[in-house]
Each structure stands twice: as structure tokens, then as C-alpha cells.
Amino acid sequence: MLVAAVAAGFVGCKKNASESETHTQTFALGETSYDIEHAITIENIQYQGSQIYNAIVVYTGKLVGQSGGEGKGVAILFKGDISAGTHSLSANDEDYPKYIFADLSVTDIVNFDITQLLDNDEAYIATSGSLTLAISDGTYTITTSGIEVENASDPNNTETSSVDYEGSVARYILATVDEGTINDDNIVTAGSTSLDLLFGKTEIAAFISDKADMIGFTSSTPFTDGIPTGEFTYHDYPIIYMQGMNLNAFKSAKSGNITISKDGEKYTIDITDVEFNGVEGVFTLHYIGTMPIFDFPL
């Protein structure tokens, strides 16, 4: 599975697309145009062994939060680094970058799998045309020319598509996950970030499952020097839970123990005997992998 977890799933709380005097800040399918509300990169996507993929996603809609869950967007997937220049587009398996217009949900982003993304009647993949990408001082400029797309379910259903964007992107570097489970669900990414929860801005070490659920432990001080190692309880680092990335309905733990060790860049983290207020069951988390820092736009 082509995993590009959440870090992208977090986006959707506030418009982060920049204004531009020279670009329309839109993407289109046929005659229907959509405002680009969010522009993100998803980096360190791991697929088929050692090959690393990276993506740019521009979209409209809200994927997380109490009213989140739906959006439309264009995903541009690179094999290897995101590279500036003019790229010819094709649907051939070996040709990259791939250009895909699709309906998006938080689970599509958390499990960034091309096959699953195209397994939708509203998904289209580019068969021809070109994409030009310029990157300068953190500003991404994306323009397109002559893009033809075909419906993934019906290749005879063809349309035109385009992107015209200039601005910043929220950058997510995904974890390298060696092992990771939350009860019976797989962890697809992890890392540390800053959340603006009901009780104010809080640092969190977050672990996201393939169902877009998250468990994390919080701290009043940033994890900029790394995640602390040792044995702790939920009193030392309060543990929280979010189902479906609903930021407005997180649950706090009433029990739980945390054990953390580190070997090089890889952490081994176990969270055991966790019970959350208002959630049935006892949770166990096991994780071995990196813990990159990523932004959380709110």
C-alpha cells in the first residue's frame, strides 16, 4: 500500500492557500472550477521497498474536525524528489509524476494508495498534457497546459483539467514506520506537532492509524530536542485520543503508562493500559520508527 499518512489528514482547519495577483488559485475538471483552499506536500511516502515517493496535493473542502470528511483535489505524485521543471503527463504505470483529480476523504489521505484513490467513479488520471512546477524560497508555482484526463472507471469518459497556483505549502515529512499498531489497527505515521486544543496550544507526540484515528501524549514544552525517553504515566504526559481526526471531540485518558527508548533516529514507544473518558475498551500502542516534526495549520 502506498502510505502517505496524515500528516495530511490534519489539514483542513483553516485556509492556508496564499493569495496571488497573477494566478487564479484554482483547479478544474472540465468547466467546473474549484478554489484551492489548501496546498500541501506529503514527503517520505514509502512504497514497494526502498523507493520513496513525494506528493503535492491542492484541494478544497475540510477533511478533519467536527464537520470534516469531504473534499475535492488534485494529487501530483512524484517518484523520488518533488522536482521543478516542466513534466509531461501520462497514465502509463512507469511514468511520473502522476496527476490525479479525485474526491478526497481523510482516509484517502491517511492511506495514500493510488489504486484506492482511483477506485472511485469521480476519479480521473491525466493521460496527456504537461505540468510546470517552480519552487523559490518556499513558494510553489504550479501551472498546466493541455491536460486531458480519463475517468478511472470509464476510460471513454474524458475531460480536461488544470491547476493554477502560486503560494506556500504546508510541508509534512512522514515517519519511517518499522512497527506500529494501535490495538488491531496499523500505525501509518507518527511525529510531533503543536495543537490548539480547548485548553490552549499544546505539544503532542502523535500516532495515526490507517483508520485516521490518533493517539498521542501531550506536553507543555516543545519536543524540539526530541521525544523524552524513560518510563512515564498519563499524569506526566497526558494522553489523548481523536477518532476520525475530529479535533473538536478529543478524549482524555484516565489511565495509561508510557515507555520510550531511542536508538539512533528510531524510537521504540509503548503506551499500555490506556482507558479514555467516554470511549469503550482498553488501548495498547506499540511503535518503532522515526518521530519527525511537522506543522499543524489551524
SETOR-408659 format. One record per residue (C-alpha): y, z negated, x negated. Coordinates in steps of 0.05 Angstrom, whole numbers. Each point is the difference from the previous one (the first is absolute). Example, Ala and Ser with C-alpha at 12.3 -4.5 7.8 and 13.67 -1.06 7.14 Angstrom:
# residues 2
Y, Z, X
-90, -156, -246
69, 13, -27
# end
This chain:
# residues 298
Y, Z, X
0, 0, 0
69, 17, -24
33, -68, 1
75, -7, 1
10, -67, 30
54, -35, 27
48, -7, -38
21, 57, 44
-22, -36, 61
55, -50, -11
55, 52, 10
30, 6, 69
46, -59, 8
65, 34, -15
25, 70, -14
-3, 12, -75
15, 75, -4
66, 14, -34
58, 40, 30
15, 68, -29
58, 49, 7
-41, 60, -21
-69, -12, 30
-20, -9, 73
-47, -59, -15
-52, 29, 47
-70, 28, 2
-24, 50, 52
-60, 31, 34
16, 65, 34
65, -8, 38
-6, -76, 4
40, -38, -52
-6, -74, -17
49, -46, -36
-28, -29, -64
5, -75, 10
-43, -21, -59
-17, 31, -67
-53, -32, -44
-44, 14, -59
-71, -26, -3
-24, -5, -72
-67, -14, -34
-43, 28, 57
-71, -2, -27
-50, 51, 24
-65, 28, -29
-7, -41, -62
55, 0, -52
46, 52, 32
67, -30, 22
41, 30, 57
72, -13, 21
36, 17, 65
69, 8, 31
3, -15, 74
61, 12, 44
-4, -21, 72
32, -23, 64
-22, -59, 42
-21, -71, -11
-69, -16, -27
2, -76, -4
29, -58, 37
-7, -23, 71
19, 69, 28
-30, 40, -57
-59, 45, -4
21, 73, 8
38, 53, -38
1, 72, -23
9, 24, -70
-15, 45, -58
-44, -23, -57
3, 37, -67
-59, -18, -43
-2, 13, -74
-61, 0, -45
27, -41, -57
73, -15, -10
54, 18, 51
31, 59, -36
68, 32, 8
5, 76, 7
-18, 54, 50
-72, -3, 25
-38, 53, 38
-39, -28, 59
-71, 16, 21
-55, -31, 42
-53, 14, -53
-37, -63, -21
17, 7, -73
75, 14, 9
52, -55, -3
48, -24, 24
-25, -3, 71
52, 2, 56
-23, -32, 66
39, -11, 65
-34, -54, 42
6, -55, 51
0, -64, -40
-23, -71, 15
-2, -61, -45
-76, 10, -9
11, 72, -22
46, -24, -54
-42, -59, -22
-61, 46, -5
33, 63, -27
-59, 46, 8
14, 75, 6
-62, 12, 42
18, -54, 50
73, 20, 0
-19, 71, 18
-50, -23, 53
54, 2, 53
20, 54, 49
72, -7, -22
-12, 6, -75
21, 63, -39
-11, 19, -72
42, 51, -39
-33, 66, -16
59, 35, -34
72, -9, -20
32, -43, -53
27, -69, -12
55, -17, -49
8, -71, -26
56, -26, -44
2, -72, -26
62, -29, -32
18, -73, -10
-45, -22, 57
26, 54, 48
-53, 47, 28
22, 67, 27
-54, 37, 40
11, 70, 27
-50, 51, 26
-4, 75, 10
-44, 42, 46
-52, -53, 15
-55, 21, 48
-47, -54, 25
-64, 4, 40
-28, -50, 49
-57, -39, -31
-42, 5, 63
18, 72, 18
18, 45, -60
24, 54, 49
55, -48, 21
55, 12, -52
71, -24, -6
56, -4, -50
21, -65, -33
55, -25, -46
30, -61, -35
72, -7, -21
14, -68, -32
44, -30, -54
0, -74, -14
-36, -61, -27
-73, -18, 14
-35, -67, 6
-50, -2, -56
-68, -30, 7
-49, -9, -58
-69, -14, 28
-47, -50, -29
-62, 19, -39
-53, -35, 42
-66, -16, -34
-26, -45, 55
33, -23, 64
-20, -27, 68
32, -39, 57
-62, -26, 36
-37, 66, 14
60, 46, -9
17, 36, -65
65, -14, -36
34, 66, -16
61, -25, -37
35, -63, -23
64, -21, -35
60, -45, 3
63, 13, 40
56, -35, 36
0, -9, 76
56, -22, 47
-40, -43, 48
24, -47, 54
13, -55, -50
38, 45, -49
-15, 43, -61
-68, -17, -29
-40, 25, -59
-72, 19, 18
-63, 21, -36
-29, 47, 52
-69, 29, 12
-8, 56, 51
-65, 21, 33
-23, 69, 22
17, -21, 71
72, -13, -20
-7, -75, 6
31, -43, -54
-12, -68, -30
47, -28, -53
25, -64, -31
74, -14, -5
47, -31, -51
73, -20, -1
7, 30, -69
-12, 72, -20
-65, 22, -33
38, 41, -51
-37, -33, -58
-67, 11, 34
-43, -37, 51
-13, -73, -21
-71, -16, -22
-39, -63, 18
-26, -35, 62
46, -11, 59
0, -18, 74
38, 28, 59
49, -57, -11
18, 27, -70
5, 72, 22
2, 8, 76
-48, 54, 25
19, 49, 55
-35, 54, 40
26, 63, 35
-44, 41, 45
16, 75, 1
61, -12, -45
38, -33, 56
56, -34, -39
26, -35, 62
-65, -36, 16
-26, -29, -65
-45, -61, 3
2, -59, -48
-62, -34, -28
-21, -71, 17
-52, -3, -56
-21, 39, -61
-11, 0, -75
23, 50, -53
-32, 12, -68
34, 49, -49
-19, 23, -69
24, 59, -43
-31, 44, -53
48, 51, -28
34, 35, 59
-56, -18, 48
1, -61, 45
-59, -34, 33
24, -34, 64
-41, -38, 51
29, -30, 63
-52, -41, 38
-8, -43, 62
64, 27, 32
15, -13, 73
63, 27, 32
38, -29, 59
-14, 43, 61
-55, 42, -33
-74, -9, 11
-48, -7, -58
-1, -21, -72
25, 50, -53
-24, 12, -71
35, 47, -48
-28, 25, -67
39, 46, -45
-4, 29, -70
54, 48, -21
73, 9, -20
59, -30, 37
59, 48, -7
70, -17, 25
26, 44, 57
62, 2, 44
-1, -18, 73
58, 35, 35
25, -39, 60
# end
